[in-house]
């Protein structure tokens, strides 16, 4: 199963329009049309009913496959998130330099800082307060 064809299928299903889907995907309209035809051919089913007034309408099978394609897309994203975390692509420290008046405002929202710390404990948050010339260095 070609995940790229499924990505295109999901976009076409969500827009009900090949031209709009092609713009959203940044690929040509003929490429989107061909991808849908290839997916339909490989599955040996019709995914869309083409209607001049309503655009593209999903068939019953198309609606069922859309649900599964969205799940596959979510699973693919999860796989890349895990790989990114393991490769430390999302790691590191967050350093924020601030002048004293702004630091006071940042520290006045402890709930937000606490929520950040709990949610992203693997990304330490360091706050430096000084005057502009010191922060730039």
N, C-alpha and C positions, 0 to 999 in steps of 0.2 A: 504494500500500500504506500503510495507516494504522499507524504505529509504536505508537500507543497501544493498538490492538487486539492487536498482537503482544505488547506488554508484559503485557497482561491474560492472553493465551493462555499465555505462559511461566509466569506465577504459578499459573494454574489447573493446568497440566500438572505443576508442581513439587509442588503440594499435593494434587492429585487430588480437590479439593473446592472447590466454588464459594464456599461460605460462608467457609472459611478463607482463600481467595484474596481475597475481598472485605475481610476484616478486615486482611489484610496490605497491601492496596492503599489502605485507608481510603476505599472506595467501597461503595455499597450492593450487596447480593446480586443484586437484579434488574438493576442496571446491568452487573454482571459477566456474568450469564446472557445479557443482550441483546448484549453485546460479542462473546461466543463465537458466538452465533447469527448476528450480522452478519458475522463473519469467515468462518464456514462458508458463509454465503450468497454472500459475495463471491468465495470460492474455488471454490464449487460442489462442495465435498467435506465429508465428515464427519470431524471431527478427533478426536472422543471417542466412545467407546462408554459409554453410561450404564448402570451396574450397581448395583442396590440394595445389594448386600453389599460390593462392592469400590470403590464410588465411581465416579469417572470414569477410564476407561482410554483411553490414546491409541491411535488406529488406526495402522496402518503409515505412512500418509501423515502423520498427526499427529506421529509420532516423527521423521520426516524433516524436517518443517517446524520442529519444536522445535529441532533442531540449527541450522538456518539462522536461526531467530528469535534464538537466543542469540548467534550471530555478528553479526547486525544490531545487537543491543543493545550488544555490545562495540564495534562500529564507531561507533555513535552516541556512546558514552561517550568514545571516542578523539577524535571530532570536537569534542565540547564541551571536552575537555582542551586541545586545540590552540587553540581559540578563546579559552579562558580564559587560556592562557599568552600569546597574542598581545595580549589585552586587559589583560594584567598583573594579572589577578585573583588569581594565585598568587604575585605578586612581593612584594618588600619585605624588610625586615630583621626578624630575630627578636632581641628584646632580653630578656635574662634578668637580673633583679636578684636578688642573693643575699647573705646575710650570710656572713662569712668562713668559718665552719665548714662551711657547705653548699658554698661555692665549692671548698674543699679536696676535698670528696667528688666534686664534678662534674669537677674536673681530674684526679681519680684514675682516671677512665675514658676515657683518651685514645682508645682504639679506637673507642668510640661517637661521640665528637666527630669523629674523622677520617672515620668512615663517613658521618656526617651531612654533613660538608663535601664529600665526594666525591659523595654522592647529590643534594644540594640546593645546589650551588655558586651558584645564582642567588639564594639566600636567605641572606645573610650572618648569622652567628650572633655576637651581641655579648654578652659576659658581664661584668656589673658586680658588683663585690664591695664592699659597704660595710655600714654599719649601717642598720637599718630606716628611720629617719627620712630618711636621705639617699636611699634607694632609692625611697621613696614620692614624693619630689619629682621 
